[in-house]
Amino acid sequence: MTLRARMAQKDAHCGQNPVDGAWILQSLGDVVTEITVLMGGDEGLPSGYSESEFKTPVYVGDCIEVSGSDAQE
């Protein structure tokens, strides 16, 4: 499952147009939810993240891609 999005001005966090990291984490949660629907027909939500590391800033106008798969694949 892959989610692709272009960051809009509404996603900006402050003056120099970086995107709020919470938006990125929400995207990860959306991918997990979609995978659980596809696997079992019912949505599930992540209970937490053990580690999150942001390696580069994301800015308005950037495109992001968030991917996930069933660990059983």
N, C-alpha and C positions, 0 to 999 in steps of 0.2 A: 504494500500500500504506500503510495507516495502522494504527498500534498505539496503543491507548488503555489507560490504567491509572490506578487510584487508588492513591496512595502509602499504604502500610501502616506500622505502627509498626516492623516489622522492617527497613524501608528507611531508618530514621532514622540519622543520623550521630552526633549528640551531643545534649546536654541540651535544647535548645530545639526539637527535632524537625525540623531541616532534613534533606532527603534528600541523600545523598552524590552529588556530581556524576558519579561513575563509573557510577552507575545510569543516569543520563540518557545517557551515552555508550554504554553497553551496549545501551540501547534503540535508538539510532541504528544500531549494528551489526546488531541483530536485523532491522531494517527492510531494510538493505542485503542481508543474507543471504536474506530472503524474496523480494526483487526478483530476485536472481540465480537462485533456484530457479524462479520463474515464467517468467523469460526463457529459461533454457537447460536447465532440468531438473536442474541440479547446483548445490550451494551454493558460494558464494564468500564470502570474508571481506574486509573492508576492510583495506588494508595500513597505513592511518593516516588521520589527519584533519589537513588543513592549517590549520584554524582552528576554534576552539570558543570561543564567547562566551556566558556565562551572564548574562542581563540582569536576572533577578529570582530570588530564592530559591524553592525548591519545598519544601513542608512536608508532613508526614504529614497525610493527608486530602485533599490537593490531587489533582486529576485532570490528567494530562498527555496530550498527543496528539503523536505523532511520525509524520511523513509523509514519503514519498519516492516517486519515480517514475523510470521508465526515461528517460534523457536523450533517447532517440530518439522519445519520444511527442510 
